[in-house]
């Protein structure tokens, strides 16, 4: 959750993950202040829409290796 709330201040890897999902970090950050649960669901739906072999990479780019 924290990663999405500060999306514009994240690492290069995070931005690569956002690009992979075709998401705008500025928009995600603003949406997190208005509807955090809905935003998280939309991000996860985008991840789920990726080919199966790309999903884990995308999640790691966004949320780190601890995920």
trRosetta pair geometry for C-beta under 8 A, 3 or more apart (Angstrom, degrees):
i j d omega theta_ij theta_ji phi_ij phi_ji
1 4 6.2 -64 -159 38 35 104
1 5 6.3 33 150 -22 70 111
1 32 7.8 139 -172 -150 76 122
1 36 6.7 33 -150 -175 110 122
1 40 6.8 -36 -103 -84 79 130
2 5 5.5 -60 -147 36 33 114
2 6 6.5 -6 167 14 70 106
3 6 6.9 -79 -148 54 23 81
3 7 7.1 64 149 -88 60 64
3 10 6.3 59 -162 -100 83 130
3 14 6.7 -154 -171 -125 111 131
3 62 6.1 123 128 165 145 71
3 63 5.6 -153 16 -106 158 57
3 64 7.4 -165 -75 -15 142 98
4 7 5.6 4 -156 -63 40 104
4 28 5.6 -101 -161 156 89 114
4 29 7.2 -172 161 -89 57 51
4 32 5.2 157 126 -83 98 137
4 36 7.9 130 95 -146 126 81
4 39 6.4 155 158 128 141 122
4 40 6.7 -168 25 -87 167 76
4 43 6.6 -111 -103 -39 137 161
4 62 7.7 19 -67 -178 85 111
5 29 6.7 77 -174 -137 27 71
5 32 4.7 -154 -99 138 62 152
5 33 7.7 103 -139 -61 84 70
5 36 7.5 -6 -80 -117 99 111
6 9 4.6 -44 165 45 101 113
6 10 6.7 133 110 -53 81 82
6 29 6.9 47 -125 -120 14 112
7 10 5.9 -37 -158 -9 37 122
7 14 7.3 -164 -150 153 63 128
7 18 7.2 100 -169 -85 113 141
7 25 3.8 -169 143 -163 110 86
7 26 7.2 -144 92 -58 116 22
7 28 4.7 92 -48 84 169 113
7 29 4.2 -136 36 -59 105 93
7 32 7.5 155 -17 -10 112 137
8 25 5.1 140 -79 130 58 116
8 26 5.7 51 -77 -85 118 66
8 29 5.4 -39 -15 -35 95 156
10 14 3.4 -57 141 72 132 160
10 15 6.6 165 89 -42 103 75
10 25 6.9 -142 28 -136 116 140
11 14 4.9 110 56 1 69 100
11 15 7.3 -132 103 0 43 86
12 15 5.7 -56 -153 38 35 110
12 16 6.4 40 149 -22 67 103
13 16 5.5 -50 -150 32 34 115
13 17 6.6 37 150 -19 64 102
13 61 4.9 -144 161 -143 86 76
14 17 5.6 -55 -156 34 33 113
14 18 6.5 34 147 -20 66 103
14 25 7.6 75 132 -101 106 130
14 61 6.2 154 -101 158 31 76
14 62 6.0 84 -135 -119 74 42
15 18 5.4 -48 -146 34 37 115
15 19 6.4 40 152 -19 65 102
15 25 6.6 -51 -107 -40 77 138
16 19 5.6 -52 -149 36 32 112
16 20 6.4 39 149 -24 63 104
16 61 5.6 -107 82 -155 93 139
17 20 5.4 -49 -148 31 33 116
17 21 6.5 18 156 -5 65 107
17 57 7.9 -167 -104 133 92 71
17 58 5.3 122 -146 -155 93 61
17 59 8.0 148 -144 -47 135 9
17 60 7.9 -165 -89 77 132 51
17 61 2.9 167 -62 109 116 122
17 62 4.4 -150 133 -54 155 77
18 21 6.0 -66 -150 47 30 101
18 23 4.7 -100 -159 73 79 92
18 24 7.2 96 171 -103 122 9
18 25 5.2 -35 -123 -58 168 88
18 28 7.3 -120 -126 -4 119 147
18 62 7.4 113 -57 -96 67 95
19 22 7.1 28 -172 -79 35 39
19 23 8.0 -102 -59 44 19 63
20 50 7.4 21 152 -102 105 136
20 54 7.1 -165 -180 174 129 122
20 57 7.8 -135 -158 109 172 104
20 58 5.4 -143 103 -107 139 101
20 61 7.0 95 18 57 138 159
21 43 7.0 28 170 -150 162 70
21 46 4.3 70 -162 142 110 133
21 47 6.6 -35 -102 -68 123 61
21 50 7.4 -71 -97 -56 74 118
21 58 6.3 104 -55 -157 102 129
22 46 7.3 -149 51 -152 81 129
23 27 7.3 -134 -179 67 75 111
23 28 5.7 48 163 -53 119 124
23 43 6.8 20 -89 -112 163 84
23 46 6.4 61 -51 164 117 178
24 27 4.0 66 80 12 109 111
24 28 6.6 176 85 -13 55 85
25 28 5.5 -55 -142 38 33 113
25 29 6.2 37 158 -23 67 105
26 29 5.8 -53 -149 33 28 113
26 30 6.6 24 154 -13 62 106
27 30 5.9 -58 -151 39 32 108
27 31 6.1 30 153 -19 67 109
28 31 5.7 -57 -145 39 30 111
28 32 6.4 38 154 -29 64 103
28 39 6.3 122 -155 -170 70 122
28 43 7.0 63 -132 -76 124 118
29 32 5.8 -50 -154 24 29 115
29 33 7.5 26 151 -17 58 99
30 33 6.1 -56 -163 28 38 108
30 34 7.0 17 150 -5 67 110
31 34 5.8 -69 -151 46 39 103
31 35 6.1 -45 179 54 79 85
31 38 7.4 -106 171 91 109 98
31 39 4.2 141 122 -94 112 124
31 42 7.8 -43 144 43 155 142
32 35 7.8 -91 -120 69 18 43
32 36 5.1 44 -159 -105 65 75
32 39 5.1 -107 -80 66 60 165
33 36 7.7 56 -67 -61 11 85
35 38 3.8 -9 145 37 120 121
35 39 5.8 136 96 -25 77 88
36 39 5.8 -60 -146 37 27 111
36 40 6.3 27 158 -18 65 106
37 40 5.8 -54 -148 36 30 110
37 41 6.4 31 153 -19 63 107
38 41 5.6 -55 -149 36 31 113
38 42 6.4 32 153 -20 65 104
39 42 5.7 -53 -149 35 32 110
39 43 6.5 32 153 -18 65 104
40 43 5.8 -54 -149 36 32 111
40 44 6.3 27 154 -15 66 108
41 44 5.8 -58 -147 41 30 108
41 45 6.3 36 152 -24 65 105
42 45 5.5 -50 -147 32 32 115
42 46 6.6 36 152 -21 63 101
43 46 5.7 -53 -156 32 33 113
43 47 6.6 34 147 -18 65 103
43 62 7.3 147 175 -160 129 161
44 47 5.4 -48 -148 35 38 114
44 48 6.2 40 152 -21 67 105
45 48 5.5 -54 -146 38 32 113
45 49 6.4 36 152 -25 63 104
46 49 5.7 -54 -151 30 31 114
46 50 7.4 44 148 -32 59 93
47 50 5.9 -44 -167 10 39 115
47 55 5.6 87 170 -142 89 84
47 58 5.2 -179 -125 103 92 134
47 59 6.1 64 -145 -65 145 87
47 62 8.0 -92 -80 10 126 148
48 55 7.2 40 -98 -117 34 124
50 54 4.3 -108 162 85 124 114
50 55 5.2 163 77 -74 117 69
50 58 5.9 154 -6 -16 167 150
51 54 5.0 78 63 8 82 108
51 55 7.6 -135 92 -30 41 83
52 55 5.9 -38 -154 -1 37 119
54 57 5.6 -66 -162 45 50 114
54 58 5.9 51 147 -26 81 108
55 58 5.8 -59 -149 35 29 110
55 59 6.4 24 158 -15 66 107
56 59 5.8 -55 -146 38 32 109
56 60 6.2 31 155 -19 66 108
57 60 5.8 -58 -147 38 29 110
57 61 6.3 32 154 -22 65 106
58 61 5.7 -53 -149 33 30 113
58 62 6.4 18 157 -10 64 110
59 62 5.9 -63 -147 43 30 105
59 63 5.7 -26 176 29 69 113
59 67 5.4 -147 149 126 103 154
60 63 7.0 -75 -118 58 20 74
60 64 6.8 -35 -162 145 56 9
60 65 6.0 32 -148 -88 101 53
60 67 6.3 -151 -95 52 53 122
62 67 8.0 47 78 -41 80 158
63 66 7.3 -102 140 65 88 82
63 67 4.1 80 102 -60 120 134
64 67 5.9 134 71 -13 61 93
